[in-house]
């Protein structure tokens, strides 16, 4: 599975838990938003993460 910033932004926009986690990453680690998004991807989405299925669904073709 590959990281796409646009998909990650969409996933965060649709999920309040991820929005909160993103804000925490930015504040606690003094990260820029793009770096925090990538860190969030690796911790919550990639390799069987809690939000992997939701992320993959964003890539599915729309009917």
C-alpha positions as CSV (number, residue, x, y, z in Angstrom):
1,X,0.0,0.0,0.0
2,X,1.3,3.4,-0.9
3,X,1.0,6.7,0.9
4,X,-1.0,9.4,-0.9
5,X,-1.3,12.8,0.8
6,X,-4.6,13.5,-0.8
7,X,-6.1,10.3,0.4
8,X,-4.7,10.8,3.9
9,X,-6.2,14.3,4.1
10,X,-9.6,13.0,3.0
11,X,-9.4,10.2,5.6
12,X,-8.6,12.6,8.4
13,X,-11.3,15.0,7.2
14,X,-13.9,12.2,7.5
15,X,-12.7,10.9,10.9
16,X,-12.8,12.9,14.2
17,X,-10.5,10.5,16.0
18,X,-7.8,11.0,13.3
19,X,-8.3,14.8,13.4
20,X,-7.6,14.7,17.1
21,X,-4.6,12.5,16.7
22,X,-3.2,14.7,14.0
23,X,-3.5,17.8,16.2
24,X,-1.7,15.9,19.0
25,X,1.2,14.9,16.8
26,X,1.6,18.4,15.5
27,X,1.6,20.0,19.0
28,X,3.5,17.3,20.9
29,X,6.3,16.8,18.4
30,X,6.3,20.3,16.8
31,X,5.7,18.8,13.3
32,X,4.6,20.4,10.1
33,X,1.2,19.2,9.0
34,X,2.6,17.2,6.1
35,X,5.1,15.3,8.3
36,X,2.4,14.7,10.9
37,X,0.1,13.3,8.2
38,X,2.8,10.9,7.1
39,X,3.5,9.8,10.7
40,X,-0.2,9.3,11.3
41,X,-0.4,7.2,8.1
42,X,2.4,4.9,9.4
43,X,1.0,4.6,12.9
44,X,-2.7,4.2,12.1
45,X,-3.1,3.1,8.5
46,X,-0.1,1.2,7.1
47,X,0.6,-2.5,7.8
48,X,-2.8,-3.5,9.1
49,X,-3.5,-0.4,11.1
50,X,-6.9,0.5,12.6
51,X,-7.8,2.7,9.6
52,X,-6.3,0.7,6.8
53,X,-9.6,-0.5,5.4
54,X,-11.1,3.0,5.4
55,X,-7.9,4.3,3.6
56,X,-8.1,1.6,1.0
57,X,-11.8,2.3,0.4
58,X,-10.9,5.9,-0.7
59,X,-8.8,4.3,-3.5
60,X,-11.7,2.1,-4.7
61,X,-13.3,3.0,-8.0
62,X,-16.6,4.8,-7.7
63,X,-19.6,3.2,-9.4
